[in-house]
C-alpha cells in the first residue's frame, strides 16, 4: 500500500523539519544554530561538518565565539532553502548529539 496524500492546505516543509531539529532557527534564507562546545568538541564537529557538506553540496558558515560554535546554513543563489540545507542541519545535529550523549 502506498502513501496517502490528503488534499487541502499545503504544509511548510521547513517548519515541519525545524520542529524535529531542536535548537535550529530559521531566519530569512538561513538556518542557524549555536552550540556550547569546548575547543576539542568544536574541532571534532567541524570535521564532521566538512565531510557532510561535501556530500550535501552545502557551504556552511562556522565560527567560534566566546566558547560557542555558531553554524549557519544559507540558501544558494535561488534564495530558497532546499532539502540539502535541511539534511545538512539534521546531520550537524546528529554529529552534535554524538559528542554529547
Biopython code that builds the backbone (N, CA, C, O; Angstrom):
import numpy as np
from Bio.PDB.StructureBuilder import StructureBuilder

atoms = [
    (1, "UNK", "N", (0.834, -1.173, 0.000)),
    (1, "UNK", "CA", (0.000, 0.000, 0.000)),
    (1, "UNK", "C", (0.879, 1.235, 0.000)),
    (1, "UNK", "O", (1.819, 1.314, 0.790)),
    (2, "UNK", "N", (0.605, 2.188, -0.850)),
    (2, "UNK", "CA", (1.398, 3.408, -0.962)),
    (2, "UNK", "C", (0.960, 4.471, 0.023)),
    (2, "UNK", "O", (0.021, 4.282, 0.796)),
    (3, "UNK", "N", (1.653, 5.584, -0.020)),
    (3, "UNK", "CA", (1.322, 6.710, 0.862)),
    (3, "UNK", "C", (0.016, 7.349, 0.412)),
    (3, "UNK", "O", (-0.294, 7.392, -0.779)),
    (4, "UNK", "N", (-0.729, 7.834, 1.368)),
    (4, "UNK", "CA", (-1.983, 8.510, 1.074)),
    (4, "UNK", "C", (-1.761, 10.001, 1.249)),
    (4, "UNK", "O", (-1.374, 10.451, 2.327)),
    (5, "UNK", "N", (-2.001, 10.761, 0.205)),
    (5, "UNK", "CA", (-1.826, 12.205, 0.243)),
    (5, "UNK", "C", (-3.183, 12.852, 0.448)),
    (5, "UNK", "O", (-4.124, 12.577, -0.295)),
    (6, "UNK", "N", (-3.285, 13.693, 1.433)),
    (6, "UNK", "CA", (-4.534, 14.393, 1.696)),
    (6, "UNK", "C", (-4.559, 15.695, 0.914)),
    (6, "UNK", "O", (-3.537, 16.362, 0.756)),
    (7, "UNK", "N", (-5.722, 16.040, 0.435)),
    (7, "UNK", "CA", (-5.871, 17.315, -0.244)),
    (7, "UNK", "C", (-6.096, 18.402, 0.797)),
    (7, "UNK", "O", (-6.516, 18.126, 1.921)),
    (8, "UNK", "N", (-5.822, 19.600, 0.422)),
    (8, "UNK", "CA", (-6.057, 20.706, 1.344)),
    (8, "UNK", "C", (-4.827, 21.563, 1.462)),
    (8, "UNK", "O", (-4.012, 21.635, 0.542)),
    (9, "UNK", "N", (-4.695, 22.214, 2.597)),
    (9, "UNK", "CA", (-3.609, 23.153, 2.811)),
    (9, "UNK", "C", (-2.248, 22.462, 2.719)),
    (9, "UNK", "O", (-2.022, 21.422, 3.337)),
    (10, "UNK", "N", (-1.365, 23.047, 1.955)),
    (10, "UNK", "CA", (-0.020, 22.513, 1.800)),
    (10, "UNK", "C", (0.815, 22.873, 3.024)),
    (10, "UNK", "O", (0.794, 24.017, 3.476)),
    (11, "UNK", "N", (1.534, 21.919, 3.551)),
    (11, "UNK", "CA", (2.343, 22.152, 4.746)),
    (11, "UNK", "C", (3.693, 22.744, 4.361)),
    (11, "UNK", "O", (4.230, 22.452, 3.293)),
    (12, "UNK", "N", (4.217, 23.555, 5.218)),
    (12, "UNK", "CA", (5.515, 24.172, 5.033)),
    (12, "UNK", "C", (6.582, 23.178, 5.494)),
    (12, "UNK", "O", (6.732, 22.948, 6.694)),
    (13, "UNK", "N", (7.326, 22.587, 4.551)),
    (13, "UNK", "CA", (8.277, 21.540, 4.920)),
    (13, "UNK", "C", (9.413, 22.058, 5.787)),
    (13, "UNK", "O", (9.986, 21.292, 6.562)),
    (14, "UNK", "N", (9.756, 23.340, 5.677)),
    (14, "UNK", "CA", (10.819, 23.883, 6.521)),
    (14, "UNK", "C", (10.359, 23.904, 7.974)),
    (14, "UNK", "O", (11.100, 23.499, 8.870)),
    (15, "UNK", "N", (9.147, 24.373, 8.203)),
    (15, "UNK", "CA", (8.616, 24.383, 9.574)),
    (15, "UNK", "C", (8.504, 22.974, 10.120)),
    (15, "UNK", "O", (8.820, 22.733, 11.285)),
    (16, "UNK", "N", (8.057, 22.040, 9.293)),
    (16, "UNK", "CA", (7.958, 20.641, 9.721)),
    (16, "UNK", "C", (9.330, 20.097, 10.111)),
    (16, "UNK", "O", (9.478, 19.449, 11.147)),
    (17, "UNK", "N", (10.330, 20.366, 9.273)),
    (17, "UNK", "CA", (11.676, 19.869, 9.551)),
    (17, "UNK", "C", (12.244, 20.520, 10.810)),
    (17, "UNK", "O", (12.845, 19.841, 11.643)),
    (18, "UNK", "N", (12.056, 21.827, 10.952)),
    (18, "UNK", "CA", (12.590, 22.514, 12.128)),
    (18, "UNK", "C", (11.940, 22.051, 13.418)),
    (18, "UNK", "O", (12.559, 22.106, 14.480)),
    (19, "UNK", "N", (10.706, 21.599, 13.336)),
    (19, "UNK", "CA", (10.057, 21.092, 14.543)),
    (19, "UNK", "C", (10.764, 19.834, 15.051)),
    (19, "UNK", "O", (10.639, 19.477, 16.222)),
    (20, "UNK", "N", (11.497, 19.173, 14.176)),
    (20, "UNK", "CA", (12.259, 17.977, 14.539)),
    (20, "UNK", "C", (13.714, 18.286, 14.881)),
    (20, "UNK", "O", (14.417, 17.441, 15.435)),
    (21, "UNK", "N", (14.162, 19.490, 14.554)),
    (21, "UNK", "CA", (15.555, 19.881, 14.776)),
    (21, "UNK", "C", (15.620, 20.881, 15.924)),
    (21, "UNK", "O", (15.529, 22.090, 15.711)),
    (22, "UNK", "N", (15.775, 20.380, 17.113)),
    (22, "UNK", "CA", (15.805, 21.207, 18.311)),
    (22, "UNK", "C", (16.947, 22.214, 18.252)),
    (22, "UNK", "O", (18.088, 21.856, 17.958)),
    (23, "UNK", "N", (16.633, 23.472, 18.535)),
    (23, "UNK", "CA", (17.664, 24.496, 18.625)),
    (23, "UNK", "C", (17.964, 25.234, 17.344)),
    (23, "UNK", "O", (18.637, 26.265, 17.378)),
    (24, "UNK", "N", (17.494, 24.748, 16.223)),
    (24, "UNK", "CA", (17.735, 25.424, 14.949)),
    (24, "UNK", "C", (16.695, 26.519, 14.755)),
    (24, "UNK", "O", (15.522, 26.351, 15.088)),
    (25, "UNK", "N", (17.148, 27.643, 14.209)),
    (25, "UNK", "CA", (16.284, 28.785, 13.973)),
    (25, "UNK", "C", (16.304, 29.111, 12.486)),
    (25, "UNK", "O", (17.359, 29.089, 11.852)),
    (26, "UNK", "N", (15.138, 29.411, 11.936)),
    (26, "UNK", "CA", (15.012, 29.804, 10.534)),
    (26, "UNK", "C", (14.900, 31.319, 10.482)),
    (26, "UNK", "O", (13.894, 31.886, 10.911)),
    (27, "UNK", "N", (15.933, 31.979, 9.957)),
    (27, "UNK", "CA", (15.943, 33.435, 9.822)),
    (27, "UNK", "C", (16.216, 33.795, 8.375)),
    (27, "UNK", "O", (17.306, 33.543, 7.862)),
    (28, "UNK", "N", (15.236, 34.381, 7.720)),
    (28, "UNK", "CA", (15.396, 34.750, 6.316)),
    (28, "UNK", "C", (15.640, 33.524, 5.464)),
    (28, "UNK", "O", (14.827, 32.599, 5.448)),
    (29, "UNK", "N", (16.753, 33.513, 4.759)),
    (29, "UNK", "CA", (17.082, 32.363, 3.911)),
    (29, "UNK", "C", (18.165, 31.488, 4.544)),
    (29, "UNK", "O", (18.909, 30.807, 3.838)),
    (30, "UNK", "N", (18.249, 31.509, 5.888)),
    (30, "UNK", "CA", (19.269, 30.741, 6.594)),
    (30, "UNK", "C", (18.685, 29.930, 7.748)),
    (30, "UNK", "O", (17.655, 30.277, 8.325)),
    (31, "UNK", "N", (19.374, 28.848, 8.060)),
    (31, "UNK", "CA", (19.143, 28.079, 9.278)),
    (31, "UNK", "C", (20.347, 28.338, 10.175)),
    (31, "UNK", "O", (21.487, 28.328, 9.711)),
    (32, "UNK", "N", (20.086, 28.573, 11.480)),
    (32, "UNK", "CA", (21.179, 28.906, 12.399)),
    (32, "UNK", "C", (21.081, 28.077, 13.664)),
    (32, "UNK", "O", (19.995, 27.722, 14.122)),
    (33, "UNK", "N", (22.263, 27.776, 14.223)),
    (33, "UNK", "CA", (22.337, 27.009, 15.471)),
    (33, "UNK", "C", (23.587, 27.438, 16.211)),
    (33, "UNK", "O", (24.650, 27.577, 15.605)),
    (34, "UNK", "N", (23.477, 27.649, 17.514)),
    (34, "UNK", "CA", (24.620, 27.969, 18.364)),
    (34, "UNK", "C", (24.759, 26.848, 19.388)),
    (34, "UNK", "O", (23.793, 26.475, 20.053)),
    (35, "UNK", "N", (25.976, 26.317, 19.504)),
    (35, "UNK", "CA", (26.230, 25.166, 20.363)),
    (35, "UNK", "C", (27.326, 25.491, 21.379)),
    (35, "UNK", "O", (28.350, 26.071, 21.016)),
    (36, "UNK", "N", (27.124, 25.125, 22.639)),
    (36, "UNK", "CA", (28.165, 25.315, 23.660)),
    (36, "UNK", "C", (29.175, 24.168, 23.588)),
    (36, "UNK", "O", (28.914, 23.077, 24.095)),
    (37, "UNK", "N", (30.312, 24.412, 22.968)),
    (37, "UNK", "CA", (31.330, 23.374, 22.783)),
    (37, "UNK", "C", (32.685, 23.866, 23.263)),
    (37, "UNK", "O", (32.994, 25.054, 23.173)),
    (38, "UNK", "N", (33.492, 22.939, 23.776)),
    (38, "UNK", "CA", (34.870, 23.313, 24.074)),
    (38, "UNK", "C", (35.678, 23.208, 22.776)),
    (38, "UNK", "O", (35.145, 22.811, 21.740)),
    (39, "UNK", "N", (36.952, 23.561, 22.837)),
    (39, "UNK", "CA", (37.766, 23.608, 21.625)),
    (39, "UNK", "C", (37.893, 22.244, 20.946)),
    (39, "UNK", "O", (37.861, 22.156, 19.719)),
    (40, "UNK", "N", (38.037, 21.181, 21.740)),
    (40, "UNK", "CA", (38.158, 19.837, 21.171)),
    (40, "UNK", "C", (36.874, 19.412, 20.486)),
    (40, "UNK", "O", (36.911, 18.881, 19.376)),
    (41, "UNK", "N", (35.731, 19.642, 21.137)),
    (41, "UNK", "CA", (34.438, 19.300, 20.539)),
    (41, "UNK", "C", (34.194, 20.115, 19.268)),
    (41, "UNK", "O", (33.661, 19.607, 18.281)),
    (42, "UNK", "N", (34.595, 21.388, 19.312)),
    (42, "UNK", "CA", (34.446, 22.245, 18.123)),
    (42, "UNK", "C", (35.225, 21.664, 16.947)),
    (42, "UNK", "O", (34.711, 21.590, 15.831)),
    (43, "UNK", "N", (36.461, 21.252, 17.201)),
    (43, "UNK", "CA", (37.291, 20.687, 16.131)),
    (43, "UNK", "C", (36.681, 19.403, 15.577)),
    (43, "UNK", "O", (36.675, 19.188, 14.365)),
    (44, "UNK", "N", (36.170, 18.556, 16.461)),
    (44, "UNK", "CA", (35.556, 17.303, 16.014)),
    (44, "UNK", "C", (34.291, 17.565, 15.200)),
    (44, "UNK", "O", (34.083, 16.944, 14.158)),
    (45, "UNK", "N", (33.448, 18.481, 15.672)),
    (45, "UNK", "CA", (32.219, 18.798, 14.952)),
    (45, "UNK", "C", (32.523, 19.437, 13.603)),
    (45, "UNK", "O", (31.864, 19.131, 12.609)),
    (46, "UNK", "N", (33.506, 20.312, 13.564)),
    (46, "UNK", "CA", (33.882, 20.962, 12.311)),
    (46, "UNK", "C", (34.324, 19.927, 11.274)),
    (46, "UNK", "O", (34.011, 20.056, 10.091)),
    (47, "UNK", "N", (35.047, 18.911, 11.718)),
    (47, "UNK", "CA", (35.467, 17.835, 10.810)),
    (47, "UNK", "C", (34.254, 17.078, 10.272)),
    (47, "UNK", "O", (34.175, 16.809, 9.073)),
    (48, "UNK", "N", (33.314, 16.735, 11.147)),
    (48, "UNK", "CA", (32.081, 16.066, 10.701)),
    (48, "UNK", "C", (31.339, 16.929, 9.682)),
    (48, "UNK", "O", (30.860, 16.433, 8.662)),
    (49, "UNK", "N", (31.255, 18.211, 9.970)),
    (49, "UNK", "CA", (30.521, 19.129, 9.093)),
    (49, "UNK", "C", (31.176, 19.213, 7.722)),
    (49, "UNK", "O", (30.482, 19.211, 6.705)),
    (50, "UNK", "N", (32.500, 19.286, 7.681)),
    (50, "UNK", "CA", (33.176, 19.417, 6.390)),
    (50, "UNK", "C", (32.952, 18.191, 5.508)),
    (50, "UNK", "O", (32.805, 18.323, 4.293)),
    (51, "UNK", "N", (32.925, 17.006, 6.107)),
    (51, "UNK", "CA", (32.672, 15.783, 5.338)),
    (51, "UNK", "C", (31.226, 15.772, 4.821)),
    (51, "UNK", "O", (30.983, 15.477, 3.651)),
    (52, "UNK", "N", (30.278, 16.094, 5.695)),
    (52, "UNK", "CA", (28.864, 16.099, 5.299)),
    (52, "UNK", "C", (28.571, 17.198, 4.282)),
    (52, "UNK", "O", (27.749, 17.011, 3.385)),
    (53, "UNK", "N", (29.234, 18.333, 4.418)),
    (53, "UNK", "CA", (28.994, 19.447, 3.493)),
    (53, "UNK", "C", (29.321, 19.060, 2.058)),
    (53, "UNK", "O", (28.614, 19.449, 1.128)),
    (54, "UNK", "N", (30.385, 18.300, 1.878)),
    (54, "UNK", "CA", (30.730, 17.820, 0.537)),
    (54, "UNK", "C", (29.631, 16.920, -0.013)),
    (54, "UNK", "O", (29.293, 16.999, -1.194)),
    (55, "UNK", "N", (29.077, 16.070, 0.834)),
    (55, "UNK", "CA", (28.014, 15.159, 0.414)),
    (55, "UNK", "C", (26.765, 15.922, -0.004)),
    (55, "UNK", "O", (26.157, 15.607, -1.028)),
    (56, "UNK", "N", (26.379, 16.922, 0.782)),
    (56, "UNK", "CA", (25.156, 17.671, 0.514)),
    (56, "UNK", "C", (25.348, 18.813, -0.478)),
    (56, "UNK", "O", (24.371, 19.368, -0.979)),
    (57, "UNK", "N", (26.603, 19.171, -0.765)),
    (57, "UNK", "CA", (26.860, 20.288, -1.665)),
    (57, "UNK", "C", (26.455, 21.621, -1.039)),
    (57, "UNK", "O", (25.966, 22.519, -1.725)),
    (58, "UNK", "N", (26.664, 21.737, 0.266)),
    (58, "UNK", "CA", (26.284, 22.928, 1.019)),
    (58, "UNK", "C", (27.548, 23.561, 1.587)),
    (58, "UNK", "O", (28.493, 22.856, 1.942)),
    (59, "UNK", "N", (27.566, 24.877, 1.674)),
    (59, "UNK", "CA", (28.702, 25.586, 2.251)),
    (59, "UNK", "C", (28.299, 26.212, 3.590)),
    (59, "UNK", "O", (27.834, 27.351, 3.621)),
    (60, "UNK", "N", (28.470, 25.488, 4.683)),
    (60, "UNK", "CA", (28.110, 26.046, 5.988)),
    (60, "UNK", "C", (29.111, 27.105, 6.426)),
    (60, "UNK", "O", (30.294, 27.043, 6.090)),
    (61, "UNK", "N", (28.620, 28.069, 7.176)),
    (61, "UNK", "CA", (29.472, 29.088, 7.782)),
    (61, "UNK", "C", (29.590, 28.715, 9.256)),
    (61, "UNK", "O", (28.590, 28.626, 9.968)),
    (62, "UNK", "N", (30.820, 28.500, 9.702)),
    (62, "UNK", "CA", (31.069, 28.083, 11.088)),
    (62, "UNK", "C", (32.021, 29.088, 11.704)),
    (62, "UNK", "O", (33.045, 29.443, 11.121)),
    (63, "UNK", "N", (31.657, 29.537, 12.897)),
    (63, "UNK", "CA", (32.590, 30.415, 13.597)),
    (63, "UNK", "C", (32.554, 30.126, 15.081)),
    (63, "UNK", "O", (31.561, 29.641, 15.623)),
    (64, "UNK", "N", (33.656, 30.436, 15.715)),
    (64, "UNK", "CA", (33.842, 30.205, 17.146)),
    (64, "UNK", "C", (33.809, 31.559, 17.829)),
    (64, "UNK", "O", (34.528, 32.474, 17.427)),
    (65, "UNK", "N", (32.973, 31.699, 18.869)),
    (65, "UNK", "CA", (32.853, 32.969, 19.565)),
    (65, "UNK", "C", (32.498, 32.727, 21.027)),
    (65, "UNK", "O", (31.459, 32.141, 21.328)),
    (66, "UNK", "N", (33.343, 33.169, 21.916)),
    (66, "UNK", "CA", (33.094, 33.093, 23.363)),
    (66, "UNK", "C", (32.689, 31.701, 23.841)),
    (66, "UNK", "O", (31.716, 31.559, 24.583)),
    (67, "UNK", "N", (33.422, 30.681, 23.426)),
    (67, "UNK", "CA", (33.155, 29.320, 23.885)),
    (67, "UNK", "C", (31.955, 28.662, 23.223)),
    (67, "UNK", "O", (31.481, 27.621, 23.679)),
    (68, "UNK", "N", (31.476, 29.252, 22.175)),
    (68, "UNK", "CA", (30.324, 28.700, 21.449)),
    (68, "UNK", "C", (30.669, 28.563, 19.974)),
    (68, "UNK", "O", (31.458, 29.326, 19.416)),
    (69, "UNK", "N", (30.045, 27.559, 19.367)),
    (69, "UNK", "CA", (30.203, 27.350, 17.931)),
    (69, "UNK", "C", (28.907, 27.771, 17.256)),
    (69, "UNK", "O", (27.831, 27.275, 17.590)),
    (70, "UNK", "N", (29.020, 28.678, 16.316)),
    (70, "UNK", "CA", (27.858, 29.162, 15.577)),
    (70, "UNK", "C", (27.895, 28.579, 14.166)),
    (70, "UNK", "O", (28.904, 28.664, 13.466)),
    (71, "UNK", "N", (26.768, 27.986, 13.767)),
    (71, "UNK", "CA", (26.663, 27.358, 12.451)),
    (71, "UNK", "C", (25.523, 28.030, 11.696)),
    (71, "UNK", "O", (24.432, 28.233, 12.230)),
    (72, "UNK", "N", (25.799, 28.362, 10.461)),
    (72, "UNK", "CA", (24.789, 29.000, 9.618)),
    (72, "UNK", "C", (24.760, 28.287, 8.272)),
    (72, "UNK", "O", (25.788, 28.138, 7.612)),
    (73, "UNK", "N", (23.569, 27.849, 7.873)),
    (73, "UNK", "CA", (23.361, 27.195, 6.582)),
    (73, "UNK", "C", (22.415, 28.080, 5.787)),
    (73, "UNK", "O", (21.252, 28.240, 6.156)),
    (74, "UNK", "N", (22.907, 28.650, 4.704)),
    (74, "UNK", "CA", (22.093, 29.582, 3.923)),
    (74, "UNK", "C", (21.758, 29.012, 2.554)),
    (74, "UNK", "O", (22.461, 28.158, 2.014)),
    (75, "UNK", "N", (20.654, 29.520, 2.016)),
    (75, "UNK", "CA", (20.201, 29.100, 0.692)),
    (75, "UNK", "C", (21.222, 29.503, -0.364)),
    (75, "UNK", "O", (22.019, 30.420, -0.164)),
    (76, "UNK", "N", (21.179, 28.812, -1.471)),
    (76, "UNK", "CA", (22.060, 29.122, -2.582)),
    (76, "UNK", "C", (21.595, 30.357, -3.341)),
    (76, "UNK", "O", (20.902, 31.214, -2.792)),
    (77, "UNK", "N", (21.978, 30.435, -4.584)),
    (77, "UNK", "CA", (21.678, 31.596, -5.410)),
    (77, "UNK", "C", (20.191, 31.829, -5.627)),
    (77, "UNK", "O", (19.769, 32.962, -5.857)),
    (78, "UNK", "N", (19.387, 30.765, -5.556)),
    (78, "UNK", "CA", (17.954, 30.921, -5.806)),
    (78, "UNK", "C", (17.217, 31.546, -4.632)),
    (78, "UNK", "O", (16.058, 31.933, -4.776)),
    (79, "UNK", "N", (17.862, 31.656, -3.468)),
    (79, "UNK", "CA", (17.276, 32.332, -2.317)),
    (79, "UNK", "C", (16.300, 31.517, -1.502)),
    (79, "UNK", "O", (15.711, 32.043, -0.558)),
    (80, "UNK", "N", (16.106, 30.252, -1.828)),
    (80, "UNK", "CA", (15.171, 29.409, -1.083)),
    (80, "UNK", "C", (15.922, 28.219, -0.485)),
    (80, "UNK", "O", (16.741, 27.586, -1.150)),
    (81, "UNK", "N", (15.626, 27.929, 0.783)),
    (81, "UNK", "CA", (16.219, 26.754, 1.412)),
    (81, "UNK", "C", (15.727, 25.494, 0.712)),
    (81, "UNK", "O", (14.579, 25.413, 0.276)),
    (82, "UNK", "N", (16.614, 24.521, 0.615)),
    (82, "UNK", "CA", (16.275, 23.272, -0.057)),
    (82, "UNK", "C", (16.448, 22.107, 0.911)),
    (82, "UNK", "O", (16.844, 22.287, 2.062)),
    (83, "UNK", "N", (16.150, 20.937, 0.428)),
    (83, "UNK", "CA", (16.335, 19.736, 1.255)),
    (83, "UNK", "C", (17.808, 19.528, 1.605)),
    (83, "UNK", "O", (18.114, 18.860, 2.593)),
    (84, "UNK", "N", (18.722, 20.086, 0.817)),
    (84, "UNK", "CA", (20.155, 19.954, 1.124)),
    (84, "UNK", "C", (20.496, 20.668, 2.428)),
    (84, "UNK", "O", (21.209, 20.114, 3.265)),
    (85, "UNK", "N", (20.001, 21.884, 2.612)),
    (85, "UNK", "CA", (20.270, 22.611, 3.852)),
    (85, "UNK", "C", (19.583, 21.943, 5.046)),
    (85, "UNK", "O", (20.151, 21.864, 6.135)),
    (86, "UNK", "N", (18.358, 21.465, 4.829)),
    (86, "UNK", "CA", (17.632, 20.770, 5.895)),
    (86, "UNK", "C", (18.372, 19.489, 6.278)),
    (86, "UNK", "O", (18.558, 19.203, 7.461)),
    (87, "UNK", "N", (18.792, 18.725, 5.277)),
    (87, "UNK", "CA", (19.530, 17.492, 5.530)),
    (87, "UNK", "C", (20.851, 17.751, 6.227)),
    (87, "UNK", "O", (21.265, 16.991, 7.102)),
    (88, "UNK", "N", (21.507, 18.828, 5.834)),
    (88, "UNK", "CA", (22.776, 19.190, 6.460)),
    (88, "UNK", "C", (22.555, 19.555, 7.926)),
    (88, "UNK", "O", (23.348, 19.167, 8.783)),
    (89, "UNK", "N", (21.495, 20.293, 8.221)),
    (89, "UNK", "CA", (21.180, 20.643, 9.610)),
    (89, "UNK", "C", (20.944, 19.380, 10.433)),
    (89, "UNK", "O", (21.400, 19.284, 11.572)),
    (90, "UNK", "N", (20.240, 18.421, 9.862)),
    (90, "UNK", "CA", (19.990, 17.155, 10.565)),
    (90, "UNK", "C", (21.298, 16.414, 10.812)),
    (90, "UNK", "O", (21.490, 15.830, 11.878)),
    (91, "UNK", "N", (22.188, 16.436, 9.841)),
    (91, "UNK", "CA", (23.487, 15.769, 10.000)),
    (91, "UNK", "C", (24.329, 16.454, 11.076)),
    (91, "UNK", "O", (24.987, 15.782, 11.871)),
    (92, "UNK", "N", (24.313, 17.783, 11.103)),
    (92, "UNK", "CA", (25.033, 18.523, 12.144)),
    (92, "UNK", "C", (24.472, 18.168, 13.515)),
    (92, "UNK", "O", (25.222, 17.934, 14.463)),
    (93, "UNK", "N", (23.159, 18.130, 13.607)),
    (93, "UNK", "CA", (22.517, 17.807, 14.887)),
    (93, "UNK", "C", (22.903, 16.409, 15.361)),
    (93, "UNK", "O", (23.178, 16.209, 16.544)),
    (94, "UNK", "N", (22.923, 15.449, 14.451)),
    (94, "UNK", "CA", (23.310, 14.080, 14.810)),
    (94, "UNK", "C", (24.763, 14.036, 15.281)),
    (94, "UNK", "O", (25.086, 13.352, 16.253)),
    (95, "UNK", "N", (25.630, 14.762, 14.594)),
    (95, "UNK", "CA", (27.041, 14.797, 14.991)),
    (95, "UNK", "C", (27.190, 15.451, 16.357)),
    (95, "UNK", "O", (27.980, 14.984, 17.178)),
    (96, "UNK", "N", (26.456, 16.510, 16.613)),
    (96, "UNK", "CA", (26.488, 17.182, 17.914)),
    (96, "UNK", "C", (26.001, 16.244, 19.022)),
    (96, "UNK", "O", (26.601, 16.177, 20.095)),
    (97, "UNK", "N", (24.931, 15.534, 18.758)),
    (97, "UNK", "CA", (24.384, 14.598, 19.750)),
    (97, "UNK", "C", (25.387, 13.491, 20.070)),
    (97, "UNK", "O", (25.455, 13.018, 21.205)),
    (98, "UNK", "N", (26.166, 13.081, 19.068)),
    (98, "UNK", "CA", (27.159, 12.030, 19.305)),
    (98, "UNK", "C", (28.311, 12.536, 20.187)),
    (98, "UNK", "O", (28.975, 11.745, 20.857)),
    (99, "UNK", "N", (28.544, 13.849, 20.183)),
    (99, "UNK", "CA", (29.577, 14.431, 21.042)),
    (99, "UNK", "C", (29.110, 14.535, 22.495)),
    (99, "UNK", "O", (29.915, 14.484, 23.424)),
    (100, "UNK", "N", (27.801, 14.683, 22.672)),
    (100, "UNK", "CA", (27.208, 14.872, 23.995)),
    (100, "UNK", "C", (26.069, 13.894, 24.216)),
    (100, "UNK", "O", (24.904, 14.293, 24.203)),
    (101, "UNK", "N", (26.386, 12.610, 24.420)),
    (101, "UNK", "CA", (25.312, 11.607, 24.546)),
    (101, "UNK", "C", (24.465, 11.749, 25.779)),
    (101, "UNK", "O", (23.539, 10.965, 25.986)),
]
sb = StructureBuilder()
sb.init_structure("model")
sb.init_model(0)
sb.init_chain("A")
sb.init_seg("    ")
for serial, (resi, resn, name, xyz) in enumerate(atoms, 1):
    if name == "N":
        sb.init_residue(resn, " ", resi, " ")
    sb.init_atom(name, np.array(xyz, "f"), 0.0, 1.0, " ", f" {name:<3s}", serial, name[0])
structure = sb.get_structure()
